[in-house]
Amino acid sequence: MKFLTANFRSDRGEIDLIFRDRDCLVFVEVKTRSSEEWGRPASAVDGERRWRLTRAGLDYLRLLRNPQVKVRFDIVEVLLQNDVVSEIRHLRDAFPMPRPYRYG
């Protein structure tokens, strides 16, 4: 994957990282936790958060003049132990663009 930008912000949301993976734009949400006591970090990406990520992704695509590319939403979980990264999990294609949004 080729890194494009970090911390993209629009009026409708924010995307932590954006990459290009061949013909696909990848919007990445990074979630960091010090433990999994309350569940996996990805569980914090609820319906509301997915909706905001989708809208921010559409805003990014609009800035690029809506290219004919696929889009994908990934989550990266970062687990800390004593303030040191102990594990990183990449959840590829973690969720689809929610209805009524579609692209491509």
HELIX and SHEET records of a PDB file:
HELIX    1   1 PRO A   41  ALA A   44  5                                   4    
HELIX    2   2 GLY A   47  LEU A   63  1                                  17    
SHEET    1   A 5 LYS A   2  SER A  10  0                                        
SHEET    2   A 5 GLY A  13  ASP A  21 -1                                        
SHEET    3   A 5 CYS A  24  ARG A  33 -1                                        
SHEET    4   A 5 LYS A  70  GLN A  81  1                                        
SHEET    5   A 5 VAL A  84  PHE A  95 -1                                        
END                                                                             
